[in-house]
Amino acid sequence: MKKTRFLEEQMVKILREADATPVAVVATKHGISDQTIYLWRKRFGKLEAVDVRRLRHLEQENARLKKLVAERDLELEVMKEVAATRW
């Protein structure tokens, strides 16, 4: 996956700037295309920088919890197989 030049918080700040001034001006100022701003707007919508930070934290927590559940399910399957072979 290609790494972006901007953090999510920076993207949101650029979007808020684009809300106040024309998109073309903001795009050339930051060295990005107009289409990039529209893609960011589609992705982040009306979120603020704080909301993006919170969203990223929640996504990381969700990934951690999914990993824990997968490991637990794997342990249960192994325990079932061991129990089935003993009888």
One Martini backbone bead per residue (centre of mass of N, CA, C, O) as a GRO file, in nm:
protein
   87
    1MET     BB    1   0.097   0.036   0.022
    2LYS     BB    2   0.071   0.362  -0.014
    3LYS     BB    3   0.229   0.630   0.113
    4THR     BB    4   0.157   0.920   0.251
    5ARG     BB    5   0.235   1.263   0.307
    6PHE     BB    6  -0.020   1.267   0.490
    7LEU     BB    7  -0.199   1.307   0.752
    8GLU     BB    8  -0.512   1.302   0.863
    9GLU     BB    9  -0.504   1.578   1.001
   10GLN     BB   10  -0.397   1.729   0.753
   11MET     BB   11  -0.631   1.663   0.565
   12VAL     BB   12  -0.849   1.806   0.733
   13LYS     BB   13  -0.722   2.088   0.723
   14ILE     BB   14  -0.735   2.113   0.416
   15LEU     BB   15  -1.042   2.082   0.397
   16ARG     BB   16  -1.113   2.333   0.567
   17GLU     BB   17  -0.970   2.522   0.370
   18ALA     BB   18  -1.149   2.436   0.119
   19ASP     BB   19  -1.415   2.552   0.239
   20ALA     BB   20  -1.312   2.863   0.226
   21THR     BB   21  -1.166   2.795  -0.039
   22PRO     BB   22  -1.064   2.717  -0.326
   23VAL     BB   23  -0.957   2.416  -0.437
   24ALA     BB   24  -0.732   2.499  -0.638
   25VAL     BB   25  -0.567   2.670  -0.440
   26VAL     BB   26  -0.513   2.453  -0.226
   27ALA     BB   27  -0.381   2.242  -0.411
   28THR     BB   28  -0.137   2.416  -0.503
   29LYS     BB   29  -0.027   2.485  -0.221
   30HIS     BB   30   0.009   2.153  -0.147
   31GLY     BB   31   0.064   1.967  -0.408
   32ILE     BB   32  -0.224   1.885  -0.523
   33SER     BB   33  -0.509   1.763  -0.633
   34ASP     BB   34  -0.838   1.804  -0.667
   35GLN     BB   35  -0.915   1.503  -0.644
   36THR     BB   36  -0.790   1.456  -0.367
   37ILE     BB   37  -0.983   1.635  -0.210
   38TYR     BB   38  -1.240   1.476  -0.290
   39LEU     BB   39  -1.147   1.208  -0.164
   40TRP     BB   40  -1.115   1.311   0.123
   41ARG     BB   41  -1.407   1.408   0.154
   42LYS     BB   42  -1.527   1.124   0.121
   43ARG     BB   43  -1.374   1.001   0.366
   44PHE     BB   44  -1.411   1.246   0.602
   45GLY     BB   45  -1.589   1.479   0.555
   46LYS     BB   46  -1.687   1.640   0.871
   47LEU     BB   47  -1.433   1.595   1.009
   48GLU     BB   48  -1.213   1.628   1.258
   49ALA     BB   49  -0.907   1.585   1.390
   50VAL     BB   50  -1.009   1.448   1.649
   51ASP     BB   51  -1.188   1.234   1.508
   52VAL     BB   52  -0.960   1.093   1.356
   53ARG     BB   53  -0.799   1.005   1.599
   54ARG     BB   54  -1.028   0.837   1.725
   55LEU     BB   55  -1.072   0.648   1.488
   56ARG     BB   56  -0.789   0.523   1.486
   57HIS     BB   57  -0.805   0.411   1.773
   58LEU     BB   58  -1.052   0.227   1.724
   59GLU     BB   59  -0.925   0.055   1.498
   60GLN     BB   60  -0.694  -0.058   1.671
   61GLU     BB   61  -0.873  -0.189   1.888
   62ASN     BB   62  -1.031  -0.371   1.694
   63ALA     BB   63  -0.788  -0.533   1.593
   64ARG     BB   64  -0.704  -0.645   1.868
   65LEU     BB   65  -0.973  -0.792   1.930
   66LYS     BB   66  -0.975  -0.977   1.681
   67LYS     BB   67  -0.716  -1.124   1.755
   68LEU     BB   68  -0.814  -1.241   2.025
   69VAL     BB   69  -1.051  -1.404   1.910
   70ALA     BB   70  -0.888  -1.579   1.716
   71GLU     BB   71  -0.708  -1.711   1.932
   72ARG     BB   72  -0.939  -1.834   2.098
   73ASP     BB   73  -1.059  -2.008   1.873
   74LEU     BB   74  -0.804  -2.175   1.828
   75GLU     BB   75  -0.785  -2.294   2.113
   76LEU     BB   76  -1.060  -2.437   2.105
   77GLU     BB   77  -1.000  -2.624   1.866
   78VAL     BB   78  -0.763  -2.770   1.996
   79MET     BB   79  -0.917  -2.875   2.244
   80LYS     BB   80  -1.122  -3.044   2.084
   81GLU     BB   81  -0.917  -3.231   1.945
   82VAL     BB   82  -0.795  -3.347   2.202
   83ALA     BB   83  -1.061  -3.455   2.323
   84ALA     BB   84  -1.133  -3.645   2.080
   85THR     BB   85  -0.870  -3.834   2.097
   86ARG     BB   86  -0.911  -3.950   2.393
   87TRP     BB   87  -1.192  -4.111   2.323
   0.00000   0.00000   0.00000
